[in-house]
Protein backbone atom coordinates (compact mmCIF):
# COMPACT_ATOMS: atom_id res chain seq x y z
CA UNK A 1 0.00 0.00 0.00
CA UNK A 2 1.25 3.48 -0.83
CA UNK A 3 1.39 5.98 2.00
CA UNK A 4 0.30 9.44 0.94
CA UNK A 5 0.35 11.31 4.21
CA UNK A 6 1.28 11.35 7.86
CA UNK A 7 -0.45 13.35 10.56
CA UNK A 8 1.57 16.48 11.20
CA UNK A 9 -0.71 17.81 13.91
CA UNK A 10 -4.29 17.68 15.12
CA UNK A 11 -5.93 21.07 15.69
CA UNK A 12 -8.97 21.47 17.93
CA UNK A 13 -11.26 24.46 18.31
CA UNK A 14 -11.48 25.79 21.85
CA UNK A 15 -13.02 28.46 24.04
CA UNK A 16 -9.93 28.44 26.32
CA UNK A 17 -6.82 27.10 24.54
CA UNK A 18 -4.45 27.34 27.53
CA UNK A 19 -6.77 25.46 29.91
CA UNK A 20 -7.78 22.97 27.22
CA UNK A 21 -4.12 22.17 26.46
CA UNK A 22 -3.25 21.93 30.15
CA UNK A 23 -6.04 19.41 30.70
CA UNK A 24 -4.93 17.13 27.85
CA UNK A 25 -1.25 17.54 28.75
CA UNK A 26 -2.24 16.19 32.18
CA UNK A 27 -4.38 13.38 30.69
CA UNK A 28 -1.71 12.19 28.22
CA UNK A 29 1.46 13.14 30.12
CA UNK A 30 2.54 15.32 27.17
CA UNK A 31 4.54 18.54 27.27
CA UNK A 32 2.92 21.95 26.82
CA UNK A 33 5.09 23.46 24.07
CA UNK A 34 3.14 26.70 23.58
CA UNK A 35 0.42 28.39 25.58
CA UNK A 36 -1.26 31.76 25.33
CA UNK A 37 -4.81 33.10 25.25
CA UNK A 38 -5.30 32.43 21.53
CA UNK A 39 -3.39 29.22 20.91
CA UNK A 40 -1.79 26.37 22.84
CA UNK A 41 -0.02 23.16 21.85
CA UNK A 42 0.99 19.90 23.50
CA UNK A 43 3.60 17.55 22.04
CA UNK A 44 5.09 14.11 22.54
CA UNK A 45 7.42 12.13 20.30
CA UNK A 46 6.96 14.50 17.37
CA UNK A 47 3.16 14.49 17.44
CA UNK A 48 1.29 17.63 18.44
CA UNK A 49 -2.23 18.63 19.30
CA UNK A 50 -3.04 22.32 18.94
CA UNK A 51 -5.90 24.21 20.60
CA UNK A 52 -7.04 27.36 18.80
CA UNK A 53 -9.34 30.04 20.16
CA UNK A 54 -12.70 30.28 18.40
CA UNK A 55 -14.68 33.31 19.62
CA UNK A 56 -18.18 32.25 20.60
CA UNK A 57 -17.23 28.56 20.75
CA UNK A 58 -20.04 26.49 22.21
CA UNK A 59 -19.56 22.83 23.10
CA UNK A 60 -21.93 20.23 21.69
CA UNK A 61 -24.75 18.92 23.82
CA UNK A 62 -24.37 15.49 25.41
CA UNK A 63 -26.12 13.40 24.43
CA UNK A 64 -26.54 15.08 21.05
CA UNK A 65 -29.08 13.55 18.70
CA UNK A 66 -28.44 16.27 16.09
CA UNK A 67 -24.95 14.93 15.38
CA UNK A 68 -23.20 18.28 15.89
CA UNK A 69 -20.32 16.74 17.89
CA UNK A 70 -17.07 18.12 16.45
CA UNK A 71 -14.67 15.37 17.50
CA UNK A 72 -14.49 12.55 19.97
CA UNK A 73 -11.35 11.13 21.61
CA UNK A 74 -11.22 7.59 22.97
CA UNK A 75 -8.45 7.16 25.53
CA UNK A 76 -7.09 3.77 26.61
CA UNK A 77 -6.43 3.68 30.34
CA UNK A 78 -5.19 0.95 32.68
CA UNK A 79 -7.93 1.56 35.26
CA UNK A 80 -11.07 3.48 34.23
CA UNK A 81 -12.07 4.28 37.82
CA UNK A 82 -8.66 5.70 38.73
CA UNK A 83 -8.39 7.66 35.46
CA UNK A 84 -11.91 9.07 35.86
CA UNK A 85 -11.18 10.26 39.40
CA UNK A 86 -7.91 11.91 38.31
CA UNK A 87 -9.38 13.59 35.23
CA UNK A 88 -12.44 14.86 37.11
CA UNK A 89 -10.05 16.38 39.66
CA UNK A 90 -8.21 17.98 36.71
CA UNK A 91 -11.40 19.63 35.39
CA UNK A 92 -13.47 17.02 33.53
CA UNK A 93 -17.08 16.29 34.42
CA UNK A 94 -19.10 13.08 34.21
CA UNK A 95 -22.44 13.47 32.46
CA UNK A 96 -25.44 11.40 33.55
CA UNK A 97 -25.88 9.80 30.11
CA UNK A 98 -23.47 6.83 29.93
CA UNK A 99 -24.26 4.61 26.92
CA UNK A 100 -21.12 2.44 27.12
CA UNK A 101 -21.93 0.22 30.08
CA UNK A 102 -18.69 -1.51 31.08
CA UNK A 103 -17.10 -0.82 27.67
CA UNK A 104 -16.35 2.89 28.18
CA UNK A 105 -17.07 5.90 30.38
CA UNK A 106 -17.98 9.27 28.86
CA UNK A 107 -16.48 12.42 30.39
CA UNK A 108 -16.65 16.04 29.27
CA UNK A 109 -13.39 17.98 29.07
CA UNK A 110 -13.15 21.43 30.68
CA UNK A 111 -14.72 23.14 27.63
CA UNK A 112 -17.57 20.58 27.41
CA UNK A 113 -16.32 18.32 24.59
CA UNK A 114 -17.09 14.63 25.22
CA UNK A 115 -14.35 12.00 25.33
CA UNK A 116 -14.28 8.37 26.49
CA UNK A 117 -12.14 6.37 28.86
CA UNK A 118 -11.74 2.82 27.55
CA UNK A 119 -10.12 -0.10 29.34
CA UNK A 120 -6.76 -0.86 27.75
CA UNK A 121 -6.96 -4.18 25.87
CA UNK A 122 -5.10 -6.97 27.63
CA UNK A 123 -2.70 -9.22 25.79
FIKOLLO-558472 format. One record per residue: residue number from 1; residue in three letters; x, y, z of N, C-alpha, C, O, CB in turn. Coordinates in steps of 0.2 Angstrom, whole numbers, always signed. Glycine has a CB too. Layout:
<rs>
+-----+------+-------+-------+-------+-------+-------+-------+-------+-------+-------+-------+-------+-------+-------+-------+-------+
: seq : type :    nx :    ny :    nz :   cax :   cay :   caz :    cx :    cy :    cz :    ox :    oy :    oz :   cbx :   cby :   cbz :
+-----+------+-------+-------+-------+-------+-------+-------+-------+-------+-------+-------+-------+-------+-------+-------+-------+
: NUM :  ALA :     X :     Y :     Z :     X :     Y :     Z :     X :     Y :     Z :     X :     Y :     Z :     X :     Y :     Z :
...
+-----+------+-------+-------+-------+-------+-------+-------+-------+-------+-------+-------+-------+-------+-------+-------+-------+
</rs>
This chain:
<rs>
+-----+------+-------+-------+-------+-------+-------+-------+-------+-------+-------+-------+-------+-------+-------+-------+-------+
: seq : type :    nx :    ny :    nz :   cax :   cay :   caz :    cx :    cy :    cz :    ox :    oy :    oz :   cbx :   cby :   cbz :
+-----+------+-------+-------+-------+-------+-------+-------+-------+-------+-------+-------+-------+-------+-------+-------+-------+
:   1 :  UNK :    +4 :    -6 :    +0 :    +0 :    +0 :    +0 :    +4 :    +6 :    +0 :    +9 :    +6 :    +4 :    -5 :    +0 :    +6 :
:   2 :  UNK :    +3 :   +11 :    -4 :    +6 :   +17 :    -4 :    +4 :   +22 :    +1 :    -2 :   +23 :    +2 :    +5 :   +21 :   -11 :
:   3 :  UNK :    +9 :   +25 :    +5 :    +7 :   +30 :   +10 :    +7 :   +37 :    +7 :   +12 :   +39 :    +4 :   +12 :   +29 :   +16 :
:   4 :  UNK :    +2 :   +41 :    +8 :    +1 :   +47 :    +5 :    +2 :   +53 :   +10 :    +4 :   +58 :    +8 :    -5 :   +48 :    +1 :
:   5 :  UNK :    +1 :   +51 :   +16 :    +2 :   +57 :   +21 :    +3 :   +54 :   +28 :    +2 :   +48 :   +29 :    -5 :   +61 :   +21 :
:   6 :  UNK :    +6 :   +58 :   +32 :    +6 :   +57 :   +39 :    +3 :   +63 :   +43 :    +3 :   +68 :   +40 :   +14 :   +56 :   +41 :
:   7 :  UNK :    +1 :   +61 :   +49 :    -2 :   +67 :   +53 :    +3 :   +71 :   +55 :    +8 :   +69 :   +59 :    -7 :   +64 :   +59 :
:   8 :  UNK :    +3 :   +78 :   +54 :    +8 :   +82 :   +56 :    +6 :   +85 :   +63 :   +10 :   +86 :   +67 :    +9 :   +88 :   +51 :
:   9 :  UNK :    -1 :   +86 :   +63 :    -4 :   +89 :   +70 :   -11 :   +89 :   +69 :   -14 :   +89 :   +64 :    -1 :   +96 :   +71 :
:  10 :  UNK :   -14 :   +88 :   +75 :   -21 :   +88 :   +76 :   -23 :   +95 :   +79 :   -20 :   +97 :   +84 :   -24 :   +82 :   +80 :
:  11 :  UNK :   -28 :   +99 :   +76 :   -30 :  +105 :   +78 :   -37 :  +105 :   +81 :   -41 :  +103 :   +77 :   -29 :  +111 :   +73 :
:  12 :  UNK :   -38 :  +107 :   +87 :   -45 :  +107 :   +90 :   -47 :  +114 :   +91 :   -43 :  +118 :   +94 :   -45 :  +103 :   +96 :
:  13 :  UNK :   -53 :  +116 :   +90 :   -56 :  +122 :   +92 :   -57 :  +122 :   +99 :   -59 :  +117 :  +102 :   -63 :  +124 :   +88 :
:  14 :  UNK :   -57 :  +128 :  +102 :   -57 :  +129 :  +109 :   -60 :  +136 :  +111 :   -59 :  +141 :  +108 :   -51 :  +128 :  +112 :
:  15 :  UNK :   -63 :  +136 :  +117 :   -65 :  +142 :  +120 :   -60 :  +145 :  +125 :   -60 :  +151 :  +127 :   -72 :  +142 :  +124 :
:  16 :  UNK :   -55 :  +140 :  +127 :   -50 :  +142 :  +132 :   -44 :  +138 :  +130 :   -42 :  +133 :  +133 :   -52 :  +141 :  +139 :
:  17 :  UNK :   -40 :  +140 :  +125 :   -34 :  +136 :  +123 :   -29 :  +134 :  +128 :   -27 :  +128 :  +129 :   -30 :  +139 :  +117 :
:  18 :  UNK :   -27 :  +138 :  +132 :   -22 :  +137 :  +138 :   -25 :  +131 :  +142 :   -21 :  +127 :  +144 :   -20 :  +143 :  +141 :
:  19 :  UNK :   -31 :  +132 :  +145 :   -34 :  +127 :  +150 :   -35 :  +121 :  +146 :   -34 :  +115 :  +149 :   -40 :  +130 :  +153 :
:  20 :  UNK :   -37 :  +121 :  +140 :   -39 :  +115 :  +136 :   -32 :  +111 :  +135 :   -32 :  +105 :  +136 :   -42 :  +117 :  +129 :
:  21 :  UNK :   -27 :  +114 :  +133 :   -21 :  +111 :  +132 :   -18 :  +108 :  +139 :   -15 :  +103 :  +139 :   -15 :  +116 :  +129 :
:  22 :  UNK :   -19 :  +112 :  +144 :   -16 :  +110 :  +151 :   -20 :  +103 :  +153 :   -17 :   +99 :  +156 :   -17 :  +115 :  +156 :
:  23 :  UNK :   -26 :  +103 :  +152 :   -30 :   +97 :  +154 :   -28 :   +91 :  +150 :   -26 :   +86 :  +153 :   -38 :   +98 :  +152 :
:  24 :  UNK :   -27 :   +91 :  +143 :   -25 :   +86 :  +139 :   -17 :   +84 :  +140 :   -15 :   +78 :  +140 :   -26 :   +87 :  +132 :
:  25 :  UNK :   -13 :   +89 :  +142 :    -6 :   +88 :  +144 :    -6 :   +83 :  +150 :    -2 :   +79 :  +151 :    -2 :   +94 :  +145 :
:  26 :  UNK :   -11 :   +85 :  +155 :   -11 :   +81 :  +161 :   -14 :   +74 :  +159 :   -11 :   +69 :  +162 :   -16 :   +84 :  +166 :
:  27 :  UNK :   -19 :   +73 :  +155 :   -22 :   +67 :  +153 :   -17 :   +62 :  +150 :   -17 :   +56 :  +151 :   -28 :   +68 :  +149 :
:  28 :  UNK :   -13 :   +65 :  +145 :    -9 :   +61 :  +141 :    -1 :   +61 :  +144 :    +2 :   +56 :  +142 :    -8 :   +64 :  +134 :
:  29 :  UNK :    +0 :   +65 :  +148 :    +7 :   +66 :  +151 :   +12 :   +69 :  +145 :   +18 :   +67 :  +145 :   +10 :   +59 :  +152 :
:  30 :  UNK :    +9 :   +73 :  +141 :   +13 :   +77 :  +136 :   +15 :   +83 :  +138 :   +13 :   +86 :  +144 :    +8 :   +78 :  +130 :
:  31 :  UNK :   +20 :   +86 :  +135 :   +23 :   +93 :  +136 :   +19 :   +98 :  +133 :   +17 :   +98 :  +127 :   +30 :   +93 :  +134 :
:  32 :  UNK :   +17 :  +104 :  +137 :   +15 :  +110 :  +134 :   +20 :  +113 :  +131 :   +25 :  +116 :  +134 :   +11 :  +114 :  +140 :
:  33 :  UNK :   +20 :  +114 :  +124 :   +25 :  +117 :  +120 :   +24 :  +124 :  +118 :   +28 :  +128 :  +116 :   +27 :  +113 :  +114 :
:  34 :  UNK :   +18 :  +127 :  +119 :   +16 :  +134 :  +118 :    +9 :  +135 :  +122 :    +5 :  +130 :  +122 :   +15 :  +135 :  +110 :
:  35 :  UNK :    +8 :  +140 :  +124 :    +2 :  +142 :  +128 :    +1 :  +149 :  +129 :    +5 :  +153 :  +132 :    +2 :  +139 :  +135 :
:  36 :  UNK :    -4 :  +152 :  +125 :    -6 :  +159 :  +127 :   -14 :  +159 :  +126 :   -17 :  +154 :  +125 :    -3 :  +164 :  +122 :
:  37 :  UNK :   -17 :  +165 :  +126 :   -24 :  +165 :  +126 :   -27 :  +163 :  +120 :   -33 :  +161 :  +120 :   -26 :  +173 :  +128 :
:  38 :  UNK :   -24 :  +164 :  +114 :   -27 :  +162 :  +108 :   -25 :  +155 :  +105 :   -28 :  +153 :  +101 :   -24 :  +167 :  +103 :
:  39 :  UNK :   -19 :  +152 :  +107 :   -17 :  +146 :  +105 :   -12 :  +142 :  +110 :    -8 :  +146 :  +113 :   -13 :  +147 :   +98 :
:  40 :  UNK :   -13 :  +136 :  +110 :    -9 :  +132 :  +114 :    -8 :  +125 :  +111 :   -11 :  +123 :  +106 :   -12 :  +131 :  +121 :
:  41 :  UNK :    -2 :  +122 :  +113 :    +0 :  +116 :  +109 :    +3 :  +111 :  +114 :    +7 :  +113 :  +119 :    +5 :  +117 :  +103 :
:  42 :  UNK :    +2 :  +105 :  +114 :    +5 :  +100 :  +117 :    +8 :   +95 :  +113 :    +6 :   +94 :  +107 :    +0 :   +96 :  +122 :
:  43 :  UNK :   +14 :   +92 :  +115 :   +18 :   +88 :  +110 :   +21 :   +82 :  +114 :   +23 :   +82 :  +120 :   +24 :   +92 :  +107 :
:  44 :  UNK :   +22 :   +76 :  +110 :   +25 :   +71 :  +113 :   +28 :   +67 :  +107 :   +24 :   +65 :  +102 :   +21 :   +66 :  +118 :
:  45 :  UNK :   +34 :   +65 :  +107 :   +37 :   +61 :  +102 :   +36 :   +63 :   +94 :   +34 :   +59 :   +90 :   +35 :   +54 :  +102 :
:  46 :  UNK :   +36 :   +70 :   +93 :   +35 :   +72 :   +87 :   +28 :   +73 :   +85 :   +26 :   +76 :   +79 :   +38 :   +68 :   +82 :
:  47 :  UNK :   +23 :   +71 :   +89 :   +16 :   +72 :   +87 :   +13 :   +78 :   +91 :   +15 :   +78 :   +97 :   +12 :   +66 :   +88 :
:  48 :  UNK :    +9 :   +82 :   +88 :    +6 :   +88 :   +92 :    -1 :   +89 :   +91 :    -4 :   +87 :   +86 :   +10 :   +95 :   +90 :
:  49 :  UNK :    -4 :   +91 :   +97 :   -11 :   +93 :   +97 :   -11 :  +101 :   +98 :    -9 :  +103 :  +103 :   -16 :   +89 :  +102 :
:  50 :  UNK :   -14 :  +104 :   +94 :   -15 :  +112 :   +95 :   -22 :  +113 :   +97 :   -27 :  +110 :   +95 :   -13 :  +115 :   +88 :
:  51 :  UNK :   -23 :  +119 :  +101 :   -30 :  +121 :  +103 :   -30 :  +128 :  +101 :   -27 :  +133 :  +104 :   -30 :  +120 :  +111 :
:  52 :  UNK :   -35 :  +130 :   +96 :   -35 :  +137 :   +94 :   -42 :  +140 :   +96 :   -47 :  +137 :   +96 :   -35 :  +137 :   +87 :
:  53 :  UNK :   -41 :  +146 :   +98 :   -47 :  +150 :  +101 :   -52 :  +151 :   +95 :   -50 :  +154 :   +90 :   -44 :  +157 :  +104 :
:  54 :  UNK :   -58 :  +150 :   +97 :   -64 :  +151 :   +92 :   -68 :  +156 :   +96 :   -72 :  +153 :  +100 :   -67 :  +145 :   +89 :
:  55 :  UNK :   -69 :  +162 :   +94 :   -73 :  +167 :   +98 :   -81 :  +164 :   +97 :   -83 :  +162 :   +92 :   -73 :  +174 :   +95 :
:  56 :  UNK :   -84 :  +164 :  +103 :   -91 :  +161 :  +103 :   -92 :  +154 :  +103 :   -97 :  +151 :  +102 :   -95 :  +164 :   +97 :
:  57 :  UNK :   -86 :  +150 :  +104 :   -86 :  +143 :  +104 :   -91 :  +140 :  +109 :   -92 :  +143 :  +114 :   -79 :  +140 :  +105 :
:  58 :  UNK :   -95 :  +136 :  +107 :  -100 :  +132 :  +111 :   -99 :  +125 :  +110 :   -99 :  +122 :  +105 :  -108 :  +135 :  +109 :
:  59 :  UNK :   -99 :  +121 :  +116 :   -98 :  +114 :  +115 :  -104 :  +111 :  +113 :  -110 :  +114 :  +114 :   -96 :  +111 :  +122 :
:  60 :  UNK :  -104 :  +105 :  +110 :  -110 :  +101 :  +108 :  -114 :   +99 :  +115 :  -111 :   +99 :  +120 :  -108 :   +95 :  +104 :
:  61 :  UNK :  -120 :   +97 :  +114 :  -124 :   +95 :  +119 :  -122 :   +87 :  +120 :  -119 :   +84 :  +115 :  -131 :   +95 :  +118 :
:  62 :  UNK :  -123 :   +85 :  +126 :  -122 :   +77 :  +127 :  -128 :   +75 :  +131 :  -129 :   +77 :  +137 :  -115 :   +76 :  +131 :
:  63 :  UNK :  -131 :   +70 :  +129 :  -131 :   +67 :  +122 :  -133 :   +72 :  +117 :  -137 :   +77 :  +118 :  -134 :   +60 :  +122 :
:  64 :  UNK :  -131 :   +71 :  +111 :  -133 :   +75 :  +105 :  -136 :   +72 :   +99 :  -132 :   +69 :   +95 :  -126 :   +79 :  +103 :
:  65 :  UNK :  -142 :   +71 :   +99 :  -145 :   +68 :   +93 :  -145 :   +71 :   +87 :  -146 :   +68 :   +82 :  -153 :   +67 :   +95 :
:  66 :  UNK :  -143 :   +78 :   +87 :  -142 :   +81 :   +80 :  -136 :   +80 :   +77 :  -135 :   +81 :   +71 :  -143 :   +89 :   +82 :
:  67 :  UNK :  -131 :   +77 :   +80 :  -125 :   +75 :   +77 :  -120 :   +80 :   +76 :  -116 :   +80 :   +72 :  -126 :   +72 :   +70 :
:  68 :  UNK :  -120 :   +86 :   +80 :  -116 :   +91 :   +79 :  -109 :   +91 :   +83 :  -105 :   +96 :   +83 :  -119 :   +98 :   +82 :
:  69 :  UNK :  -108 :   +85 :   +86 :  -102 :   +84 :   +89 :   -96 :   +85 :   +85 :   -96 :   +83 :   +79 :  -101 :   +76 :   +92 :
:  70 :  UNK :   -91 :   +89 :   +87 :   -85 :   +91 :   +82 :   -80 :   +85 :   +82 :   -77 :   +84 :   +76 :   -82 :   +97 :   +85 :
:  71 :  UNK :   -78 :   +82 :   +87 :   -73 :   +77 :   +88 :   -75 :   +73 :   +94 :   -79 :   +75 :   +98 :   -66 :   +80 :   +87 :
:  72 :  UNK :   -71 :   +67 :   +94 :   -72 :   +63 :  +100 :   -66 :   +59 :  +101 :   -64 :   +55 :   +96 :   -79 :   +58 :   +99 :
:  73 :  UNK :   -63 :   +59 :  +107 :   -57 :   +56 :  +108 :   -58 :   +50 :  +112 :   -62 :   +50 :  +117 :   -52 :   +60 :  +111 :
:  74 :  UNK :   -56 :   +44 :  +111 :   -56 :   +38 :  +115 :   -49 :   +37 :  +118 :   -44 :   +36 :  +114 :   -59 :   +32 :  +111 :
:  75 :  UNK :   -49 :   +36 :  +124 :   -42 :   +36 :  +128 :   -42 :   +29 :  +131 :   -46 :   +27 :  +135 :   -41 :   +41 :  +133 :
:  76 :  UNK :   -37 :   +25 :  +129 :   -35 :   +19 :  +133 :   -32 :   +21 :  +140 :   -28 :   +25 :  +140 :   -31 :   +14 :  +129 :
:  77 :  UNK :   -35 :   +17 :  +145 :   -32 :   +18 :  +152 :   -32 :   +12 :  +155 :   -35 :    +7 :  +153 :   -37 :   +23 :  +156 :
:  78 :  UNK :   -27 :   +11 :  +160 :   -26 :    +5 :  +163 :   -32 :    +3 :  +168 :   -34 :    -2 :  +169 :   -19 :    +5 :  +167 :
:  79 :  UNK :   -34 :    +9 :  +171 :   -40 :    +8 :  +176 :   -45 :   +14 :  +175 :   -43 :   +19 :  +177 :   -37 :    +8 :  +184 :
:  80 :  UNK :   -50 :   +12 :  +173 :   -55 :   +17 :  +171 :   -57 :   +21 :  +177 :   -58 :   +27 :  +177 :   -62 :   +14 :  +168 :
:  81 :  UNK :   -58 :   +18 :  +183 :   -60 :   +21 :  +189 :   -55 :   +26 :  +191 :   -57 :   +32 :  +193 :   -62 :   +16 :  +195 :
:  82 :  UNK :   -49 :   +24 :  +191 :   -43 :   +29 :  +194 :   -42 :   +34 :  +189 :   -42 :   +40 :  +191 :   -37 :   +24 :  +194 :
:  83 :  UNK :   -43 :   +33 :  +182 :   -42 :   +38 :  +177 :   -48 :   +43 :  +178 :   -47 :   +49 :  +177 :   -42 :   +35 :  +170 :
:  84 :  UNK :   -54 :   +41 :  +179 :   -60 :   +45 :  +179 :   -59 :   +50 :  +185 :   -60 :   +56 :  +185 :   -66 :   +41 :  +180 :
:  85 :  UNK :   -57 :   +47 :  +191 :   -56 :   +51 :  +197 :   -51 :   +57 :  +196 :   -52 :   +62 :  +198 :   -54 :   +47 :  +203 :
:  86 :  UNK :   -45 :   +55 :  +193 :   -40 :   +60 :  +192 :   -42 :   +65 :  +187 :   -40 :   +71 :  +188 :   -33 :   +56 :  +189 :
:  87 :  UNK :   -45 :   +63 :  +181 :   -47 :   +68 :  +176 :   -53 :   +73 :  +178 :   -53 :   +78 :  +176 :   -49 :   +64 :  +170 :
:  88 :  UNK :   -57 :   +70 :  +183 :   -62 :   +74 :  +186 :   -59 :   +79 :  +190 :   -61 :   +85 :  +190 :   -68 :   +70 :  +189 :
:  89 :  UNK :   -54 :   +77 :  +194 :   -50 :   +82 :  +198 :   -47 :   +87 :  +194 :   -45 :   +93 :  +197 :   -45 :   +78 :  +203 :
:  90 :  UNK :   -45 :   +85 :  +188 :   -41 :   +90 :  +184 :   -46 :   +94 :  +180 :   -43 :   +99 :  +176 :   -37 :   +86 :  +179 :
:  91 :  UNK :   -52 :   +94 :  +180 :   -57 :   +98 :  +177 :   -62 :   +95 :  +173 :   -67 :   +99 :  +170 :   -53 :  +103 :  +173 :
:  92 :  UNK :   -62 :   +88 :  +172 :   -67 :   +85 :  +168 :   -74 :   +84 :  +172 :   -73 :   +85 :  +178 :   -65 :   +78 :  +165 :
:  93 :  UNK :   -79 :   +83 :  +169 :   -85 :   +81 :  +172 :   -88 :   +75 :  +169 :   -87 :   +73 :  +164 :   -91 :   +87 :  +171 :
:  94 :  UNK :   -92 :   +72 :  +173 :   -95 :   +65 :  +171 :  -103 :   +67 :  +170 :  -107 :   +68 :  +175 :   -94 :   +60 :  +176 :
:  95 :  UNK :  -105 :   +66 :  +164 :  -112 :   +67 :  +162 :  -116 :   +61 :  +165 :  -114 :   +56 :  +165 :  -113 :   +69 :  +155 :
:  96 :  UNK :  -123 :   +62 :  +166 :  -127 :   +57 :  +168 :  -128 :   +52 :  +162 :  -128 :   +46 :  +164 :  -134 :   +60 :  +170 :
:  97 :  UNK :  -128 :   +54 :  +156 :  -129 :   +49 :  +151 :  -123 :   +45 :  +149 :  -118 :   +48 :  +147 :  -132 :   +53 :  +144 :
:  98 :  UNK :  -123 :   +39 :  +150 :  -117 :   +34 :  +150 :  -119 :   +28 :  +146 :  -121 :   +23 :  +148 :  -115 :   +32 :  +157 :
:  99 :  UNK :  -119 :   +28 :  +139 :  -121 :   +23 :  +135 :  -117 :   +17 :  +134 :  -118 :   +12 :  +131 :  -123 :   +26 :  +128 :
: 100 :  UNK :  -111 :   +17 :  +137 :  -106 :   +12 :  +136 :  -106 :    +6 :  +140 :  -102 :    +1 :  +139 :   -99 :   +15 :  +136 :
: 101 :  UNK :  -110 :    +7 :  +146 :  -110 :    +1 :  +150 :  -103 :    +0 :  +153 :  -100 :    +5 :  +156 :  -112 :    -5 :  +147 :
: 102 :  UNK :  -100 :    -6 :  +153 :   -93 :    -8 :  +155 :   -88 :    -6 :  +150 :   -82 :    -7 :  +151 :   -93 :   -15 :  +158 :
: 103 :  UNK :   -90 :    -5 :  +144 :   -85 :    -4 :  +138 :   -82 :    +3 :  +138 :   -76 :    +3 :  +136 :   -89 :    -5 :  +132 :
: 104 :  UNK :   -85 :    +8 :  +141 :   -82 :   +14 :  +141 :   -86 :   +19 :  +145 :   -91 :   +18 :  +147 :   -81 :   +17 :  +134 :
: 105 :  UNK :   -82 :   +24 :  +148 :   -85 :   +30 :  +152 :   -85 :   +36 :  +148 :   -79 :   +38 :  +146 :   -82 :   +30 :  +159 :
: 106 :  UNK :   -90 :   +40 :  +148 :   -90 :   +46 :  +144 :   -88 :   +52 :  +150 :   -92 :   +52 :  +155 :   -97 :   +48 :  +141 :
: 107 :  UNK :   -84 :   +56 :  +148 :   -82 :   +62 :  +152 :   -83 :   +68 :  +147 :   -82 :   +67 :  +141 :   -75 :   +62 :  +156 :
: 108 :  UNK :   -83 :   +74 :  +150 :   -83 :   +80 :  +146 :   -77 :   +84 :  +148 :   -76 :   +85 :  +154 :   -90 :   +85 :  +147 :
: 109 :  UNK :   -73 :   +86 :  +144 :   -67 :   +90 :  +145 :   -69 :   +97 :  +148 :   -75 :   +98 :  +148 :   -62 :   +90 :  +139 :
: 110 :  UNK :   -64 :  +101 :  +150 :   -66 :  +107 :  +153 :   -70 :  +112 :  +149 :   -73 :  +117 :  +152 :   -60 :  +110 :  +156 :
: 111 :  UNK :   -70 :  +111 :  +142 :   -74 :  +116 :  +138 :   -80 :  +112 :  +136 :   -84 :  +115 :  +132 :   -70 :  +118 :  +132 :
: 112 :  UNK :   -81 :  +106 :  +138 :   -88 :  +103 :  +137 :   -88 :   +98 :  +131 :   -93 :   +95 :  +130 :   -93 :  +108 :  +136 :
: 113 :  UNK :   -82 :   +96 :  +128 :   -82 :   +92 :  +123 :   -81 :   +85 :  +126 :   -77 :   +83 :  +130 :   -75 :   +93 :  +118 :
: 114 :  UNK :   -86 :   +80 :  +123 :   -85 :   +73 :  +126 :   -79 :   +69 :  +124 :   -77 :   +70 :  +118 :   -92 :   +69 :  +124 :
: 115 :  UNK :   -77 :   +65 :  +128 :   -72 :   +60 :  +127 :   -73 :   +54 :  +131 :   -77 :   +54 :  +136 :   -65 :   +63 :  +128 :
: 116 :  UNK :   -70 :   +48 :  +129 :   -71 :   +42 :  +132 :   -65 :   +39 :  +135 :   -60 :   +39 :  +133 :   -75 :   +37 :  +128 :
: 117 :  UNK :   -66 :   +36 :  +141 :   -61 :   +32 :  +144 :   -62 :   +25 :  +143 :   -68 :   +22 :  +145 :   -60 :   +33 :  +152 :
: 118 :  UNK :   -58 :   +21 :  +140 :   -59 :   +14 :  +138 :   -54 :   +10 :  +141 :   -48 :   +12 :  +141 :   -58 :   +13 :  +130 :
: 119 :  UNK :   -56 :    +4 :  +144 :   -51 :    +0 :  +147 :   -45 :    -3 :  +141 :   -47 :    -4 :  +136 :   -54 :    -7 :  +150 :
: 120 :  UNK :   -39 :    -2 :  +143 :   -34 :    -4 :  +139 :   -35 :   -12 :  +137 :   -35 :   -16 :  +142 :   -27 :    -3 :  +142 :
: 121 :  UNK :   -34 :   -14 :  +131 :   -35 :   -21 :  +129 :   -29 :   -25 :  +133 :   -23 :   -22 :  +133 :   -35 :   -22 :  +122 :
: 122 :  UNK :   -31 :   -31 :  +135 :   -26 :   -35 :  +138 :   -23 :   -40 :  +133 :   -27 :   -42 :  +129 :   -28 :   -39 :  +144 :
: 123 :  UNK :   -16 :   -41 :  +133 :   -14 :   -46 :  +129 :   -10 :   -43 :  +123 :    -7 :   -47 :  +119 :   -18 :   -51 :  +126 :
+-----+------+-------+-------+-------+-------+-------+-------+-------+-------+-------+-------+-------+-------+-------+-------+-------+
</rs>
